[in-house]
């Protein structure tokens, strides 16, 4: 929770507020999670910043869309997108999740708001297994990235890693464009990365997994960023609760904690952690494991 909270705190405030200064002309794909309708409006927001954006409906919720059977469906959508792009348009610190074949499509994945808290690109590990023939690399939010103090700076940092890897693995050409993928808050960074690459004359495609490319999101009590920020650790606990399917618990806590803050009351993170564990305990989660999440 502490590490995730630190990352959430940093990334939330990195571009708060943030609106992309440019519009991406390159092809883009937005994959929506049908079980999380609170994110459905992202497609309308993102269409304003991506001229050629396709929208596909994936499987699962925002919190599990890159895991298990959901990842298999999403991988198929990504494969179809890449095949269309390669036909129609002729077109560090990274963790290699899948090496890929010679001349394979290269996908560079940006983490969510937790900042790759489990390390090694774990959010994309399952998805990568099903992206046959592709080279899949995850961009890790470590010390160098953490030191970036704006969205453009973080995008530039990640693009240096992307270009370094791409040039070592087939170079960059119209026949094999770089594919940048963002999940959750990663959509904000990935869109800016794609815009920077496009401005540099580099062939690029963009994949967005279920979030706007702006920040913060529309006002709502159902998702982080949609209400007054509660602090990194508190948001990390609520994020974990949502990931385990406890959406109503997280929304209720967000409302009550914001009311408490408006009354100048401090947030007892330990008490929140205990309430979250109680809510999740029916899932059979050991207290020791939850304490280390």
Buried (B, 14 or more C-beta within 10 A) or exposed (E): BEBBBBBBBBBBEBBEEBEBEEEBBBBBBBBBBEBBEBBEEBBEBBBBBBEBBBBBEBBBBBBBBBBEEBBEBBBBBBBEBBEBBBEEBEBBBBBBBBEBEEEBBBBBBBBBBBBBBEBEBBBBBBBBBBBEEBBBBBBBBEEBBBEBEEBBBBBBBBBEBBBEBBEEBBEBBEEBBBBBBBBBBBBBBBBBBBBBBBEEEBBBBBBBBBBBBBBBBBEBBBBBBBBEBBBBBBBBBBBBBBBBBBBEBBBBBBEEBBEBBEEEEEBEBEEBBBBBBEBBEEEEBEEEEBEEB
